[in-house]
Amino acid sequence: MTQLIEARDLALSLDGREVLRDVSLSIQPGEIVTIVGPNGSGKSSLLRALIGAIRPSRGTLTRKPGLKIGYVPQKLAIDPTLPITVERFLSLPRPVPREVARAALDRAGAEGLAGRQMTRLSGGQFQRVLLARALLVDPDILMLDEATQGLDQPGAAAFYRRIEDIRRTMGCAIVMVSHDLHVVMAASDRVLCVNGHICCEGAPELVASRPEYQALFGTGTQGALALYRHEHSHSHDHSHDHGHDHAHASQDDQTGPRP
């Protein structure tokens, strides 16, 4: 099996209600795939099914034998009175050698945070620690469920550039659920637009031009895509400025409702 994950005619039901139907897709090694769609469209349910947390009501789902999956949740609640350092958090539920934990933090852009209290981290630092934890398994595929929720636009752009770097250095596939259309569309090799089923899929520019996508999100993403690619190809060095410029442009360009 060359694909990491393959779904055929998948359907998902939650509490007796069908949330997804007729989903067929495959995830190839090393690619970045983004799942977009409005609220309630079944994006997160699809991701949880791919991970194995939800059993399909029909259809088939096949994973490559021995597949290692790293997962970054949408959020994680930690008791604010619980004294736990980043390094200790990474060693739950099983101990992790210090050098392995530090290497994962470095890859996630969270270097220097090992001794910090989890409850004292900023939103961006917290998500990078969750990313580091997902990298501990040396994943074949990294799955992120709206991992930038709560971050500002520059913070989200910087986080996704970090994801691109991880794909390049570790060679793992990336599957993301996101509402940050202007950023993830440009950072993706392939986009799946979901609304109870897969409305359309393909390269970002192709999906952004499809009427099914525009009916959900408007036409603004295409302008933001062009700006992001132009800025992105010039330099990775000015990441904060780039993220800020990109966020400003995408807010101006994005005419459709946020998912």
C-alpha atoms as a printed R data frame, in Angstrom:
    type eleno elety resid chain resno       x      y      z
1   ATOM     1    CA   MET     A     1   0.000  0.000  0.000
2   ATOM     2    CA   THR     A     2   1.629  3.240 -1.145
3   ATOM     3    CA   GLN     A     3  -0.995  5.474  0.476
4   ATOM     4    CA   LEU     A     4  -0.777  6.150  4.188
5   ATOM     5    CA   ILE     A     5  -4.569  6.204  4.550
6   ATOM     6    CA   GLU     A     6  -7.311  5.338  2.073
7   ATOM     7    CA   ALA     A     7 -11.070  5.826  2.533
8   ATOM     8    CA   ARG     A     8 -13.718  4.496  0.164
9   ATOM     9    CA   ASP     A     9 -17.403  5.513  0.250
10  ATOM    10    CA   LEU     A    10 -17.094  6.461  3.909
11  ATOM    11    CA   ALA     A    11 -20.103  7.562  5.964
12  ATOM    12    CA   LEU     A    12 -20.069  8.798  9.563
13  ATOM    13    CA   SER     A    13 -22.972  9.053 11.996
14  ATOM    14    CA   LEU     A    14 -22.973 10.794 15.378
15  ATOM    15    CA   ASP     A    15 -25.873 10.409 17.815
16  ATOM    16    CA   GLY     A    16 -27.924  8.770 15.096
17  ATOM    17    CA   ARG     A    17 -27.405 11.613 12.620
18  ATOM    18    CA   GLU     A    18 -25.345 11.171  9.469
19  ATOM    19    CA   VAL     A    19 -22.687 13.898  9.383
20  ATOM    20    CA   LEU     A    20 -20.668 12.683  6.382
21  ATOM    21    CA   ARG     A    21 -21.479 10.519  3.382
22  ATOM    22    CA   ASP     A    22 -19.798  9.166  0.261
23  ATOM    23    CA   VAL     A    23 -16.276 10.249  1.265
24  ATOM    24    CA   SER     A    24 -13.445  8.756 -0.769
25  ATOM    25    CA   LEU     A    25  -9.900 10.030 -0.339
26  ATOM    26    CA   SER     A    26  -6.299  8.954  0.057
27  ATOM    27    CA   ILE     A    27  -3.353 10.524  1.860
28  ATOM    28    CA   GLN     A    28   0.015 10.145  0.151
29  ATOM    29    CA   PRO     A    29   3.407 10.208  1.912
30  ATOM    30    CA   GLY     A    30   4.829 13.702  2.381
31  ATOM    31    CA   GLU     A    31   1.864 15.768  1.149
32  ATOM    32    CA   ILE     A    32   0.063 18.592  2.950
33  ATOM    33    CA   VAL     A    33  -3.714 18.182  2.770
34  ATOM    34    CA   THR     A    34  -6.104 20.724  4.250
35  ATOM    35    CA   ILE     A    35  -9.762 20.076  5.044
36  ATOM    36    CA   VAL     A    36 -11.928 23.204  4.959
37  ATOM    37    CA   GLY     A    37 -15.658 23.709  5.366
38  ATOM    38    CA   PRO     A    38 -18.258 25.675  7.332
39  ATOM    39    CA   ASN     A    39 -19.119 24.951 10.958
40  ATOM    40    CA   GLY     A    40 -20.935 21.645 11.322
41  ATOM    41    CA   SER     A    41 -19.724 20.390  7.952
42  ATOM    42    CA   GLY     A    42 -18.053 17.268  9.375
43  ATOM    43    CA   LYS     A    43 -14.393 18.388  9.120
44  ATOM    44    CA   SER     A    44 -13.314 17.378 12.619
45  ATOM    45    CA   SER     A    45 -15.385 14.188 12.472
46  ATOM    46    CA   LEU     A    46 -13.569 13.207  9.280
47  ATOM    47    CA   LEU     A    47 -10.198 13.822 10.927
48  ATOM    48    CA   ARG     A    48 -11.178 11.741 13.961
49  ATOM    49    CA   ALA     A    49 -12.291  8.933 11.665
50  ATOM    50    CA   LEU     A    50  -8.944  9.004  9.836
51  ATOM    51    CA   ILE     A    51  -7.161  8.772 13.195
52  ATOM    52    CA   GLY     A    52  -9.377  5.883 14.279
53  ATOM    53    CA   ALA     A    53 -11.323  7.621 17.054
54  ATOM    54    CA   ILE     A    54 -14.675  7.253 15.225
55  ATOM    55    CA   ARG     A    55 -15.848  4.074 13.533
56  ATOM    56    CA   PRO     A    56 -17.425  4.645 10.096
57  ATOM    57    CA   SER     A    57 -21.097  3.694  9.762
58  ATOM    58    CA   ARG     A    58 -20.318  2.335  6.283
59  ATOM    59    CA   GLY     A    59 -17.525  2.236  3.763
60  ATOM    60    CA   THR     A    60 -13.914  1.173  4.250
61  ATOM    61    CA   LEU     A    61 -10.943  2.880  5.859
62  ATOM    62    CA   THR     A    62  -7.464  1.407  5.430
63  ATOM    63    CA   ARG     A    63  -4.265  2.544  7.132
64  ATOM    64    CA   LYS     A    64  -0.772  1.486  6.164
65  ATOM    65    CA   PRO     A    65   0.450 -1.228  8.574
66  ATOM    66    CA   GLY     A    66   2.497  0.285 11.401
67  ATOM    67    CA   LEU     A    67   1.366  3.830 10.540
68  ATOM    68    CA   LYS     A    68   2.546  6.356 13.160
69  ATOM    69    CA   ILE     A    69   0.155  9.275 13.660
70  ATOM    70    CA   GLY     A    70   0.944 12.492 15.534
71  ATOM    71    CA   TYR     A    71  -2.154 14.460 16.588
72  ATOM    72    CA   VAL     A    72  -2.493 18.120 17.584
73  ATOM    73    CA   PRO     A    73  -5.944 18.777 19.105
74  ATOM    74    CA   GLN     A    74  -8.005 21.916 18.714
75  ATOM    75    CA   LYS     A    75  -7.481 22.691 22.395
76  ATOM    76    CA   LEU     A    76  -6.454 21.002 25.601
77  ATOM    77    CA   ALA     A    77  -7.705 22.071 29.011
78  ATOM    78    CA   ILE     A    78  -5.215 21.978 31.878
79  ATOM    79    CA   ASP     A    79  -6.227 22.738 35.464
80  ATOM    80    CA   PRO     A    80  -4.751 26.206 36.127
81  ATOM    81    CA   THR     A    81  -3.810 25.145 39.661
82  ATOM    82    CA   LEU     A    82  -1.838 22.115 38.429
83  ATOM    83    CA   PRO     A    83   1.934 22.679 38.639
84  ATOM    84    CA   ILE     A    84   3.334 20.922 35.574
85  ATOM    85    CA   THR     A    85   6.296 21.943 33.460
86  ATOM    86    CA   VAL     A    86   6.484 21.561 29.696
87  ATOM    87    CA   GLU     A    87   9.095 18.821 30.038
88  ATOM    88    CA   ARG     A    88   6.931 16.898 32.500
89  ATOM    89    CA   PHE     A    89   3.884 17.320 30.233
90  ATOM    90    CA   LEU     A    90   5.806 15.766 27.335
91  ATOM    91    CA   SER     A    91   6.574 12.740 29.544
92  ATOM    92    CA   LEU     A    92   2.911 11.908 30.101
93  ATOM    93    CA   PRO     A    93   1.678  9.187 29.976
94  ATOM    94    CA   ARG     A    94   5.100  7.570 29.459
95  ATOM    95    CA   PRO     A    95   8.586  8.920 30.198
96  ATOM    96    CA   VAL     A    96  10.498 10.605 27.387
97  ATOM    97    CA   PRO     A    97  14.286 11.030 27.477
98  ATOM    98    CA   ARG     A    98  15.253 14.653 28.036
99  ATOM    99    CA   GLU     A    99  17.205 14.911 24.792
100 ATOM   100    CA   VAL     A   100  14.229 13.559 22.814
101 ATOM   101    CA   ALA     A   101  11.864 16.061 24.453
102 ATOM   102    CA   ARG     A   102  14.242 18.961 23.787
103 ATOM   103    CA   ALA     A   103  14.681 17.928 20.145
104 ATOM   104    CA   ALA     A   104  10.884 17.838 19.651
105 ATOM   105    CA   LEU     A   105  10.544 21.275 21.243
106 ATOM   106    CA   ASP     A   106  13.231 22.639 18.932
107 ATOM   107    CA   ARG     A   107  11.471 21.232 15.861
108 ATOM   108    CA   ALA     A   108   8.178 22.743 16.985
109 ATOM   109    CA   GLY     A   109   9.726 26.176 17.533
110 ATOM   110    CA   ALA     A   110   9.310 25.889 21.310
111 ATOM   111    CA   GLU     A   111  12.982 25.785 22.259
112 ATOM   112    CA   GLY     A   112  13.736 27.157 25.717
113 ATOM   113    CA   LEU     A   113  10.297 26.294 27.121
114 ATOM   114    CA   ALA     A   114  11.137 22.938 28.766
115 ATOM   115    CA   GLY     A   115  11.235 24.359 32.296
116 ATOM   116    CA   ARG     A   116   8.217 26.681 31.928
117 ATOM   117    CA   GLN     A   117   4.880 25.993 33.604
118 ATOM   118    CA   MET     A   118   2.218 24.907 31.105
119 ATOM   119    CA   THR     A   119  -0.296 27.313 32.635
120 ATOM   120    CA   ARG     A   120   2.054 30.267 32.034
121 ATOM   121    CA   LEU     A   121   2.414 29.760 28.286
122 ATOM   122    CA   SER     A   122   0.916 32.070 25.708
123 ATOM   123    CA   GLY     A   123  -1.571 30.621 23.219
124 ATOM   124    CA   GLY     A   124   1.078 30.300 20.537
125 ATOM   125    CA   GLN     A   125   3.597 28.691 22.903
126 ATOM   126    CA   PHE     A   126   0.973 26.231 24.135
127 ATOM   127    CA   GLN     A   127   0.131 25.103 20.593
128 ATOM   128    CA   ARG     A   128   3.823 24.657 19.773
129 ATOM   129    CA   VAL     A   129   4.204 22.443 22.841
130 ATOM   130    CA   LEU     A   130   1.229 20.360 21.674
131 ATOM   131    CA   LEU     A   131   2.931 20.154 18.282
132 ATOM   132    CA   ALA     A   132   6.170 19.014 19.954
133 ATOM   133    CA   ARG     A   133   4.246 16.284 21.778
134 ATOM   134    CA   ALA     A   134   2.796 15.061 18.472
135 ATOM   135    CA   LEU     A   135   6.305 14.905 16.996
136 ATOM   136    CA   LEU     A   136   7.589 12.616 19.760
137 ATOM   137    CA   VAL     A   137   6.322  9.543 17.899
138 ATOM   138    CA   ASP     A   138   8.321 10.513 14.766
139 ATOM   139    CA   PRO     A   139   5.034 10.443 12.826
140 ATOM   140    CA   ASP     A   140   4.446  9.266  9.277
141 ATOM   141    CA   ILE     A   141   1.462 11.598  9.276
142 ATOM   142    CA   LEU     A   142   0.762 14.655 11.419
143 ATOM   143    CA   MET     A   143  -2.896 15.587 11.958
144 ATOM   144    CA   LEU     A   144  -3.990 18.976 13.248
145 ATOM   145    CA   ASP     A   145  -7.559 19.884 14.210
146 ATOM   146    CA   GLU     A   146  -7.883 23.682 13.968
147 ATOM   147    CA   ALA     A   147  -4.612 23.965 15.857
148 ATOM   148    CA   THR     A   148  -4.398 27.752 15.453
149 ATOM   149    CA   GLN     A   149  -7.800 28.551 16.956
150 ATOM   150    CA   GLY     A   150  -7.353 31.502 19.293
151 ATOM   151    CA   LEU     A   151  -4.092 32.704 17.716
152 ATOM   152    CA   ASP     A   152  -3.911 36.070 15.977
153 ATOM   153    CA   GLN     A   153  -3.289 36.234 12.230
154 ATOM   154    CA   PRO     A   154   0.517 36.651 12.374
155 ATOM   155    CA   GLY     A   155   0.707 33.873 14.973
156 ATOM   156    CA   ALA     A   156  -1.336 31.538 12.787
157 ATOM   157    CA   ALA     A   157   0.787 32.297  9.715
158 ATOM   158    CA   ALA     A   158   3.992 31.622 11.673
159 ATOM   159    CA   PHE     A   159   2.557 28.337 12.996
160 ATOM   160    CA   TYR     A   160   1.726 27.112  9.490
161 ATOM   161    CA   ARG     A   161   5.171 28.039  8.207
162 ATOM   162    CA   ARG     A   162   6.544 25.891 11.039
163 ATOM   163    CA   ILE     A   163   4.335 23.024  9.792
164 ATOM   164    CA   GLU     A   164   5.795 23.433  6.295
165 ATOM   165    CA   ASP     A   165   9.306 23.286  7.774
166 ATOM   166    CA   ILE     A   166   8.438 20.077  9.649
167 ATOM   167    CA   ARG     A   167   7.147 18.470  6.468
168 ATOM   168    CA   ARG     A   168  10.350 19.427  4.682
169 ATOM   169    CA   THR     A   169  12.733 18.230  7.411
170 ATOM   170    CA   MET     A   170  10.855 15.160  8.692
171 ATOM   171    CA   GLY     A   171   9.161 14.086  5.466
172 ATOM   172    CA   CYS     A   172   5.831 13.347  7.153
173 ATOM   173    CA   ALA     A   173   2.460 13.929  5.562
174 ATOM   174    CA   ILE     A   174   0.307 16.673  7.079
175 ATOM   175    CA   VAL     A   175  -3.489 16.673  7.323
176 ATOM   176    CA   MET     A   176  -5.020 19.862  8.719
177 ATOM   177    CA   VAL     A   177  -8.547 20.928  9.548
178 ATOM   178    CA   SER     A   178  -8.661 24.701  9.541
179 ATOM   179    CA   HIS     A   179 -10.753 27.846  9.232
180 ATOM   180    CA   ASP     A   180  -7.698 29.997  8.360
181 ATOM   181    CA   LEU     A   181  -8.501 29.856  4.664
182 ATOM   182    CA   HIS     A   182  -6.059 32.512  3.487
183 ATOM   183    CA   VAL     A   183  -3.084 30.800  5.145
184 ATOM   184    CA   VAL     A   184  -3.747 27.089  4.820
185 ATOM   185    CA   MET     A   185  -4.944 27.260  1.235
186 ATOM   186    CA   ALA     A   186  -1.541 28.653  0.271
187 ATOM   187    CA   ALA     A   187   0.380 26.238  2.494
188 ATOM   188    CA   SER     A   188  -1.335 23.134  1.084
189 ATOM   189    CA   ASP     A   189  -0.591 20.761 -1.749
190 ATOM   190    CA   ARG     A   190  -4.227 19.681 -1.856
191 ATOM   191    CA   VAL     A   191  -7.457 21.032 -0.383
192 ATOM   192    CA   LEU     A   192 -10.642 19.115  0.440
193 ATOM   193    CA   CYS     A   193 -13.759 21.282  0.724
194 ATOM   194    CA   VAL     A   194 -16.254 19.435  2.935
195 ATOM   195    CA   ASN     A   195 -19.910 20.121  3.657
196 ATOM   196    CA   GLY     A   196 -21.489 16.811  4.607
197 ATOM   197    CA   HIS     A   197 -19.564 15.277  1.707
198 ATOM   198    CA   ILE     A   198 -16.530 16.314 -0.347
199 ATOM   199    CA   CYS     A   199 -17.818 19.240 -2.442
200 ATOM   200    CA   CYS     A   200 -14.574 19.655 -4.371
201 ATOM   201    CA   GLU     A   201 -10.890 18.861 -4.014
202 ATOM   202    CA   GLY     A   202  -7.585 19.558 -5.717
203 ATOM   203    CA   ALA     A   203  -4.808 22.146 -5.819
204 ATOM   204    CA   PRO     A   204  -5.589 25.311 -3.793
205 ATOM   205    CA   GLU     A   205  -5.981 27.590 -6.835
206 ATOM   206    CA   LEU     A   206  -8.302 25.079 -8.495
207 ATOM   207    CA   VAL     A   207 -10.508 24.677 -5.419
208 ATOM   208    CA   ALA     A   208 -10.645 28.448 -4.806
209 ATOM   209    CA   SER     A   209 -12.060 28.915 -8.321
210 ATOM   210    CA   ARG     A   210 -14.745 26.246 -7.971
211 ATOM   211    CA   PRO     A   211 -18.369 27.432 -7.610
212 ATOM   212    CA   GLU     A   212 -18.968 24.953 -4.761
213 ATOM   213    CA   TYR     A   213 -16.156 26.566 -2.768
214 ATOM   214    CA   GLN     A   214 -17.151 30.135 -3.640
215 ATOM   215    CA   ALA     A   215 -20.740 29.437 -2.596
216 ATOM   216    CA   LEU     A   216 -19.424 28.655  0.893
217 ATOM   217    CA   PHE     A   217 -16.581 31.147  1.278
218 ATOM   218    CA   GLY     A   218 -16.805 33.822 -1.410
219 ATOM   219    CA   THR     A   219 -14.053 34.690 -3.876
220 ATOM   220    CA   GLY     A   220 -11.562 36.565 -1.697
221 ATOM   221    CA   THR     A   221  -9.192 33.673 -1.070
222 ATOM   222    CA   GLN     A   222  -7.793 33.826 -4.601
223 ATOM   223    CA   GLY     A   223  -6.393 37.320 -4.045
224 ATOM   224    CA   ALA     A   224  -4.934 36.306 -0.700
225 ATOM   225    CA   LEU     A   225  -3.397 33.217 -2.298
226 ATOM   226    CA   ALA     A   226  -1.594 35.313 -4.878
227 ATOM   227    CA   LEU     A   227  -0.243 37.704 -2.245
228 ATOM   228    CA   TYR     A   228   0.852 34.883  0.081
229 ATOM   229    CA   ARG     A   229   2.710 33.040 -2.671
230 ATOM   230    CA   HIS     A   230   4.419 36.255 -3.794
231 ATOM   231    CA   GLU     A   231   5.535 37.168 -0.275
232 ATOM   232    CA   HIS     A   232   6.355 33.567  0.627
233 ATOM   233    CA   SER     A   233   8.637 33.048 -2.356
234 ATOM   234    CA   HIS     A   234  10.661 36.174 -1.591
235 ATOM   235    CA   SER     A   235  11.846 35.393  1.901
236 ATOM   236    CA   HIS     A   236  11.403 33.196  4.954
237 ATOM   237    CA   ASP     A   237  13.613 35.498  7.018
238 ATOM   238    CA   HIS     A   238  11.042 38.187  7.842
239 ATOM   239    CA   SER     A   239   8.463 35.752  9.108
240 ATOM   240    CA   HIS     A   240   6.699 38.075 11.529
241 ATOM   241    CA   ASP     A   241   6.413 40.940  9.036
242 ATOM   242    CA   HIS     A   242   5.295 38.541  6.344
243 ATOM   243    CA   GLY     A   243   2.635 37.067  8.564
244 ATOM   244    CA   HIS     A   244   1.409 40.556  9.496
245 ATOM   245    CA   ASP     A   245   1.235 41.765  5.890
246 ATOM   246    CA   HIS     A   246  -0.477 38.584  4.822
247 ATOM   247    CA   ALA     A   247  -3.053 38.803  7.561
248 ATOM   248    CA   HIS     A   248  -3.902 42.401  6.649
249 ATOM   249    CA   ALA     A   249  -4.308 41.601  2.985
250 ATOM   250    CA   SER     A   250  -6.385 38.519  3.586
251 ATOM   251    CA   GLN     A   251  -8.805 40.406  5.847
252 ATOM   252    CA   ASP     A   252  -9.294 42.938  3.059
253 ATOM   253    CA   ASP     A   253  -9.625 40.294  0.377
254 ATOM   254    CA   GLN     A   254 -11.782 37.759  2.203
255 ATOM   255    CA   THR     A   255 -15.332 38.551  1.152
256 ATOM   256    CA   GLY     A   256 -17.024 35.329  2.188
257 ATOM   257    CA   PRO     A   257 -18.123 34.370  5.700
258 ATOM   258    CA   ARG     A   258 -15.625 32.737  8.018
259 ATOM   259    CA   PRO     A   259 -16.304 29.019  8.344
